[in-house]
Amino acid sequence: MNTGHDWITTPVTADILRGFLDLEPTPHGLLPHRLPARARRQIPDDQLAVAEAQPSGVRLVFRTRATTIELDTLPTKRVHRGFPAPADGVYDLLVDGRLAAQTTVTGGNVHTIVDMVTQAAELTEGPAGTARFAELPAGDKDIEIWLPHTEITELIALRTDAPVEPAPDNGRKVWLHHGSSISHGSNATHPTATWPTLAASRGGVELVNLGFGGSALLDPFTARAIRDTPADLISLKIGINVVNTDAMRLRAFTPAVHGFLDTIREGHPTTPLLLVSPVLCPVQEDTPGPLAPDFDGVTLRFKATGDPAERAAGRLTLNIIRDELARIVEQRATDDPNLHHLDGRDLYGEKDYAELPLPDEVHPDPAGHRRIGENFARLAFGDGGPFATRAG
């Protein structure tokens, strides 16, 4: 810490945080969660337990004249044994809505996945660190600090060289989005470059991102969390994880979707709700899961291991899921005019794949995130879209 400043320490509390559903006190400070405590008690595996604690879309938001800001955090970084370690997570600082600075925090805990199939893991504890932003513009300004979307981040202390106050209400609608690893931000290089964040910026809305890597599996506790969270607009991107985990057959999938929607409608009976099917993923278009890693020592890719012949017995593929989601929405929309459907291939389809192929055969690269975000903003928030007349 630079002792040349007269520092003001501001407690990190809910009134300067957005994008979270729960705050857990820890020995170090506060840990933002994207699922409430009740839901977390029902999580069956480490995959979702880690994913929901990674703060994709969570940010500090406040108003200040400060030109230097420091945020002490304790990150927990996720690595896979035998694979190259990922780069440190990025903290994005926005001034009046524009990206102005970026930094990282070294050190922290390391959560090592020792088996990609079982998700068995080991935790090695490490030191806290500081995200520091200096030489910011003088004068009153709205500050947003977006936390790394792939690092669990305990918030310890916020220091500034001028007082901090909660940012005024901007009157924007709240958009709650639920999806899988692409929605979580896999392969995006920094937190404001995930496709939901890009789409929210273009749509003029406040984002609550419930994208959970590997874990959009129609879990009832997730539906209840969405039901109980205030939101003006809701979208659900469903299907890819159901296929790549081989979690269901068609007989179970259809009522699970209905049940998920029924639960959400208990708390949001008339909220515009957009059901989005999977984007193009050639390895699983017509081949069932489960998905398996394929590492050649240099590049990690994924391959589907199911037998296409078993589609007749109810095993799921992306094309089967897209057809079923479209049918479900058509059926339900007769009684629910605020329920809408979007084919995920309109966000990222064959032409996009030809131009911007999936590096690991499943997740888009940063340019792919931009493409998906732009297309979602145009189709959902643009003229004629289901969110058009209700977004900010």
C-alpha positions as CSV (number, residue, x, y, z in Angstrom):
1,M,0.0,0.0,0.0
2,N,1.3,3.5,-0.9
3,T,1.6,5.4,2.4
4,G,1.9,8.7,0.5
5,H,-2.0,9.0,0.4
6,D,-4.4,10.0,3.2
7,W,-6.4,6.8,2.8
8,I,-10.1,6.5,3.5
9,T,-11.3,3.0,4.2
10,T,-14.9,2.3,3.2
11,P,-16.6,-0.9,4.4
12,V,-17.6,-3.2,1.5
13,T,-21.3,-3.7,2.0
14,A,-24.3,-4.6,-0.1
15,D,-25.1,-1.0,-1.0
16,I,-22.0,-0.7,-3.2
17,L,-22.2,-4.1,-4.7
18,R,-24.3,-5.3,-7.7
19,G,-24.8,-8.6,-9.5
20,F,-24.8,-10.9,-6.4
21,L,-27.5,-12.9,-4.7
22,D,-25.9,-13.4,-1.3
23,L,-22.9,-12.2,0.7
24,E,-21.1,-14.6,3.0
25,P,-19.0,-13.3,5.9
26,T,-15.6,-15.0,6.0
27,P,-12.5,-14.7,8.3
28,H,-11.1,-12.3,5.7
29,G,-14.1,-10.2,4.6
30,L,-17.1,-10.9,2.4
31,L,-17.5,-13.5,-0.3
32,P,-20.1,-12.7,-3.0
33,H,-22.3,-15.6,-4.1
34,R,-24.5,-15.9,-7.2
35,L,-26.8,-18.4,-5.5
36,P,-28.5,-17.9,-2.1
37,A,-27.5,-20.0,1.0
38,R,-30.5,-22.2,0.7
39,A,-29.6,-23.2,-2.8
40,R,-25.9,-23.7,-1.9
41,R,-26.9,-26.3,0.7
42,Q,-28.4,-28.3,-2.1
43,I,-25.5,-28.2,-4.5
44,P,-24.5,-31.8,-5.3
45,D,-21.0,-31.2,-6.7
46,D,-17.9,-29.1,-6.6
47,Q,-18.4,-27.9,-10.2
48,L,-21.4,-25.7,-9.3
49,A,-20.1,-24.9,-5.8
50,V,-17.1,-23.2,-7.5
51,A,-18.9,-21.8,-10.4
52,E,-21.6,-19.9,-8.4
53,A,-18.8,-18.4,-6.1
54,Q,-16.9,-17.1,-9.1
55,P,-18.3,-13.5,-9.4
56,S,-19.1,-13.3,-13.1
57,G,-21.0,-10.0,-13.4
58,V,-20.4,-9.0,-9.8
59,R,-19.1,-5.4,-9.4
60,L,-18.5,-2.6,-6.9
61,V,-20.4,0.5,-7.9
62,F,-19.9,3.9,-6.2
63,R,-19.4,7.6,-6.7
64,T,-16.2,9.4,-5.7
65,R,-13.6,12.1,-6.5
66,A,-10.8,9.6,-5.8
67,T,-7.9,9.4,-8.2
68,T,-6.4,6.3,-6.6
69,I,-8.3,3.3,-5.5
70,E,-7.1,0.1,-3.8
71,L,-9.2,-3.1,-3.3
72,D,-7.7,-5.8,-1.1
73,T,-9.0,-9.3,-2.1
74,L,-8.2,-12.9,-1.5
75,P,-8.6,-14.7,-4.9
76,T,-9.0,-18.5,-5.3
77,K,-7.7,-19.5,-8.7
78,R,-8.8,-22.7,-10.4
79,V,-6.3,-24.8,-12.2
80,H,-6.3,-28.3,-13.7
81,R,-3.5,-30.7,-12.9
82,G,-1.4,-31.4,-16.0
83,F,-2.7,-28.4,-17.9
84,P,-1.0,-24.9,-18.2
85,A,-2.1,-22.5,-15.4
86,P,-4.5,-19.8,-16.6
87,A,-3.6,-16.2,-16.4
88,D,-4.5,-14.2,-13.3
89,G,-8.0,-12.9,-13.4
90,V,-8.6,-9.4,-14.5
91,Y,-10.2,-6.5,-12.6
92,D,-11.9,-4.0,-14.9
93,L,-12.4,-0.4,-13.6
94,L,-15.0,1.7,-15.5
95,V,-15.3,5.4,-15.1
96,D,-18.7,6.7,-16.0
97,G,-19.5,3.5,-17.9
98,R,-16.2,3.4,-19.9
99,L,-13.4,0.9,-19.3
100,A,-10.5,3.0,-17.9
101,A,-8.1,0.7,-16.2
102,Q,-7.3,-3.0,-15.6
103,T,-5.2,-4.9,-13.1
104,T,-4.7,-8.3,-11.5
105,V,-4.0,-9.7,-8.1
106,T,-1.2,-12.2,-7.8
107,G,-1.0,-14.9,-5.1
108,G,-4.2,-16.2,-3.4
109,N,-5.5,-19.7,-2.9
110,V,-5.2,-22.3,-5.6
111,H,-8.0,-24.8,-6.2
112,T,-6.4,-27.7,-8.2
113,I,-8.7,-30.0,-10.1
114,V,-7.0,-33.4,-10.0
115,D,-9.6,-35.3,-12.0
116,M,-11.7,-33.6,-14.7
117,V,-14.3,-36.4,-14.7
118,T,-15.0,-36.5,-10.9
119,Q,-14.0,-32.9,-10.3
120,A,-11.9,-34.1,-7.3
121,A,-9.8,-31.1,-6.1
122,E,-7.2,-29.9,-3.7
123,L,-6.9,-26.5,-2.1
124,T,-3.6,-24.7,-1.4
125,E,-3.9,-21.6,0.7
126,G,-2.1,-18.4,-0.3
127,P,-1.9,-14.7,0.6
128,A,-4.3,-11.9,-0.1
129,G,-3.3,-9.1,-2.6
130,T,-4.3,-5.7,-3.8
131,A,-6.0,-4.5,-7.0
132,R,-4.6,-0.9,-7.4
133,F,-5.9,1.8,-9.8
134,A,-4.0,5.1,-9.9
135,E,-4.0,8.3,-11.9
136,L,-7.8,8.2,-12.4
137,P,-9.6,11.4,-13.7
138,A,-10.2,14.1,-11.2
139,G,-13.7,15.2,-10.2
140,D,-16.9,13.4,-9.3
141,K,-17.4,10.2,-11.2
142,D,-19.2,6.9,-11.1
143,I,-16.8,4.0,-10.6
144,E,-17.5,0.3,-11.3
145,I,-14.9,-2.4,-10.4
146,W,-15.9,-5.7,-12.1
147,L,-14.4,-8.7,-10.3
148,P,-12.6,-11.5,-12.2
149,H,-15.3,-13.7,-13.7
150,T,-13.3,-17.0,-13.2
151,E,-11.8,-16.4,-9.7
152,I,-13.5,-16.7,-6.4
153,T,-12.9,-13.4,-4.8
154,E,-13.2,-12.5,-1.1
155,L,-13.5,-8.8,-0.6
156,I,-11.3,-7.5,2.3
157,A,-11.0,-3.7,2.2
158,L,-11.6,-0.7,-0.1
159,R,-9.3,2.3,0.2
160,T,-9.5,5.6,-1.7
161,D,-8.0,9.0,-1.5
162,A,-11.4,10.7,-1.4
163,P,-14.7,9.8,0.2
164,V,-17.0,7.1,-1.4
165,E,-20.8,7.1,-1.6
166,P,-23.2,4.6,-3.2
167,A,-23.9,5.5,-6.8
168,P,-27.4,7.0,-7.4
169,D,-30.1,4.8,-8.9
170,N,-29.7,5.0,-12.7
171,G,-33.3,3.8,-13.3
172,R,-32.2,1.0,-15.5
173,K,-34.2,-2.3,-15.8
174,V,-32.6,-5.4,-14.2
175,W,-31.9,-8.2,-16.6
176,L,-31.3,-11.6,-15.0
177,H,-29.7,-14.2,-17.3
178,H,-29.1,-17.9,-16.6
179,G,-26.9,-20.1,-18.7
180,S,-23.8,-22.3,-18.9
181,S,-20.1,-21.8,-19.2
182,I,-20.4,-19.5,-22.3
183,S,-22.8,-17.2,-20.3
184,H,-20.4,-17.5,-17.3
185,G,-17.6,-16.2,-19.6
186,S,-15.4,-19.1,-20.6
187,N,-12.5,-17.8,-22.8
188,A,-13.4,-14.2,-22.3
189,T,-10.3,-12.3,-21.4
190,H,-11.8,-9.9,-18.8
191,P,-15.1,-9.5,-17.0
192,T,-16.7,-6.8,-19.1
193,A,-15.9,-8.8,-22.2
194,T,-18.3,-11.7,-21.5
195,W,-21.2,-11.8,-23.9
196,P,-23.9,-11.1,-21.3
197,T,-21.9,-8.0,-20.1
198,L,-21.5,-6.7,-23.6
199,A,-25.2,-7.3,-24.3
200,A,-26.3,-5.6,-21.1
201,S,-24.2,-2.5,-22.0
202,R,-25.7,-2.3,-25.4
203,G,-29.2,-2.9,-24.0
204,G,-28.8,-0.3,-21.3
205,V,-29.7,-2.7,-18.4
206,E,-28.3,-3.8,-15.1
207,L,-27.0,-7.4,-15.3
208,V,-27.5,-10.2,-12.9
209,N,-25.5,-13.1,-14.4
210,L,-26.4,-16.6,-13.3
211,G,-24.3,-18.3,-15.9
212,F,-22.7,-21.3,-14.2
213,G,-19.9,-23.1,-16.0
214,G,-21.0,-26.7,-16.6
215,S,-24.0,-26.4,-14.4
216,A,-27.1,-25.1,-16.3
217,L,-28.9,-28.4,-15.6
218,L,-32.5,-27.2,-14.8
219,D,-31.8,-27.6,-11.0
220,P,-34.9,-26.8,-9.0
221,F,-32.9,-24.7,-6.5
222,T,-31.6,-22.5,-9.4
223,A,-35.2,-22.0,-10.5
224,R,-36.2,-21.0,-7.0
225,A,-33.3,-18.5,-6.8
226,I,-34.5,-16.9,-10.1
227,R,-38.1,-16.9,-8.8
228,D,-37.1,-15.0,-5.7
229,T,-34.7,-12.5,-7.3
230,P,-36.2,-9.1,-8.4
231,A,-35.8,-8.7,-12.2
232,D,-37.5,-6.8,-15.0
233,L,-36.3,-9.1,-17.8
234,I,-35.3,-12.8,-17.6
235,S,-33.5,-15.0,-20.1
236,L,-32.6,-18.7,-19.8
237,K,-30.0,-20.3,-22.1
238,I,-30.7,-24.0,-21.7
239,G,-29.5,-27.2,-23.2
240,I,-25.8,-27.6,-23.8
241,N,-24.9,-28.8,-20.3
242,V,-27.8,-31.3,-20.3
243,V,-26.3,-32.8,-23.4
244,N,-22.6,-32.7,-22.5
245,T,-23.2,-34.2,-19.1
246,D,-25.6,-36.8,-20.6
247,A,-27.8,-35.9,-17.6
248,M,-31.2,-36.6,-19.0
249,R,-33.2,-38.4,-21.7
250,L,-36.0,-36.6,-23.6
251,R,-38.6,-38.1,-21.2
252,A,-37.1,-36.3,-18.3
253,F,-36.0,-33.2,-20.1
254,T,-39.4,-32.0,-21.2
255,P,-41.1,-32.0,-17.8
256,A,-37.9,-30.5,-16.2
257,V,-38.1,-27.5,-18.5
258,H,-41.8,-27.1,-17.7
259,G,-41.1,-27.4,-14.0
260,F,-38.2,-24.8,-14.2
261,L,-40.5,-22.4,-16.0
262,D,-43.4,-23.0,-13.6
263,T,-41.2,-22.2,-10.6
264,I,-39.9,-19.0,-12.1
265,R,-43.5,-17.9,-13.0
266,E,-44.5,-18.3,-9.4
267,G,-42.4,-15.2,-8.6
268,H,-42.4,-13.5,-12.1
269,P,-45.9,-14.2,-13.5
270,T,-45.7,-11.6,-16.3
271,T,-42.0,-10.7,-16.6
272,P,-40.7,-11.0,-20.2
273,L,-39.0,-14.3,-20.3
274,L,-36.8,-15.4,-23.2
275,L,-35.9,-19.1,-23.5
276,V,-32.7,-19.5,-25.6
277,S,-31.6,-22.7,-27.1
278,P,-27.9,-23.7,-27.5
279,V,-25.6,-21.9,-29.9
280,L,-23.9,-24.0,-32.6
281,C,-21.5,-26.6,-31.3
282,P,-20.7,-29.0,-34.1
283,V,-19.4,-31.8,-31.9
284,Q,-22.8,-32.2,-30.2
285,E,-25.3,-31.1,-32.9
286,D,-26.2,-34.8,-33.6
287,T,-24.0,-36.7,-31.2
288,P,-25.1,-37.3,-27.6
289,G,-22.8,-36.8,-24.6
290,P,-21.1,-37.1,-22.4
291,L,-18.4,-34.7,-23.4
292,A,-14.8,-35.7,-22.8
293,P,-11.6,-33.7,-22.7
294,D,-9.1,-34.3,-25.5
295,F,-5.7,-32.9,-24.6
296,D,-2.8,-33.4,-27.1
297,G,-0.2,-31.8,-24.7
298,V,-0.7,-28.4,-26.3
299,T,-4.3,-27.7,-26.9
300,L,-7.4,-28.7,-24.8
301,R,-10.4,-29.7,-26.9
302,F,-13.6,-31.5,-26.2
303,K,-15.3,-34.4,-28.0
304,A,-18.7,-36.0,-27.7
305,T,-18.5,-39.7,-26.8
306,G,-22.2,-40.8,-27.2
307,D,-23.7,-42.9,-30.0
308,P,-25.9,-41.0,-32.5
309,A,-27.9,-44.3,-33.0
310,E,-29.3,-43.9,-29.5
311,R,-31.2,-40.7,-30.3
312,A,-34.1,-43.0,-31.1
313,A,-34.1,-44.2,-27.5
314,G,-34.3,-40.6,-26.1
315,R,-30.6,-39.6,-25.8
316,L,-30.3,-35.9,-26.3
317,T,-28.4,-33.8,-28.8
318,L,-28.4,-30.1,-29.4
319,N,-30.8,-30.4,-32.4
320,I,-33.2,-32.5,-30.4
321,I,-33.2,-29.9,-27.6
322,R,-33.7,-27.0,-29.9
323,D,-36.7,-28.6,-31.4
324,E,-38.1,-29.4,-28.0
325,L,-37.6,-26.0,-26.6
326,A,-39.3,-24.4,-29.5
327,R,-42.2,-26.7,-29.1
328,I,-42.5,-26.0,-25.4
329,V,-42.5,-22.3,-25.9
330,E,-45.1,-22.5,-28.7
331,Q,-47.3,-24.6,-26.4
332,R,-47.0,-22.5,-23.3
333,A,-47.2,-19.1,-25.1
334,T,-50.9,-19.6,-25.7
335,D,-51.4,-18.9,-22.0
336,D,-48.2,-16.9,-21.4
337,P,-47.8,-14.1,-24.0
338,N,-44.7,-12.9,-22.2
339,L,-42.8,-16.1,-22.9
340,H,-40.5,-16.0,-26.0
341,H,-38.1,-18.2,-27.8
342,L,-34.7,-17.6,-29.5
343,D,-32.8,-20.2,-31.5
344,G,-29.2,-20.0,-30.2
345,R,-27.9,-20.4,-33.8
346,D,-29.1,-16.9,-34.4
347,L,-26.5,-15.8,-31.8
348,Y,-23.8,-18.0,-33.2
349,G,-24.4,-20.3,-36.1
350,E,-22.7,-21.9,-39.1
351,K,-21.5,-18.7,-40.7
352,D,-20.1,-17.5,-37.3
353,Y,-18.4,-20.8,-36.8
354,A,-16.7,-20.5,-40.2
355,E,-15.5,-17.1,-39.4
356,L,-14.8,-17.5,-35.6
357,P,-14.3,-21.2,-34.9
358,L,-14.5,-22.5,-31.3
359,P,-10.9,-23.0,-30.1
360,D,-11.8,-26.0,-27.9
361,E,-14.8,-27.1,-30.0
362,V,-17.2,-25.8,-27.3
363,H,-16.4,-22.3,-26.1
364,P,-16.1,-19.1,-28.3
365,D,-13.0,-17.0,-28.2
366,P,-13.1,-13.3,-27.3
367,A,-14.3,-12.3,-30.7
368,G,-17.0,-15.0,-30.5
369,H,-18.2,-13.4,-27.2
370,R,-18.5,-10.1,-28.9
371,R,-20.4,-11.6,-31.8
372,I,-22.9,-13.4,-29.4
373,G,-23.3,-10.2,-27.3
374,E,-24.0,-8.0,-30.3
375,N,-26.5,-10.5,-31.8
376,F,-28.3,-10.9,-28.4
377,A,-28.5,-7.1,-28.0
378,R,-29.9,-6.7,-31.5
379,L,-32.4,-9.6,-31.3
380,A,-33.5,-9.2,-27.6
381,F,-33.2,-5.4,-26.9
382,G,-33.5,-4.1,-30.5
383,D,-36.6,-3.1,-32.3
384,G,-39.2,-5.9,-32.3
385,G,-37.2,-7.9,-29.7
386,P,-38.9,-9.3,-26.6
387,F,-37.1,-6.8,-24.3
388,A,-37.3,-3.8,-26.7
389,T,-40.0,-1.8,-25.1
390,R,-38.9,-2.5,-21.5
391,A,-35.1,-2.0,-21.6
392,G,-33.6,1.3,-20.4
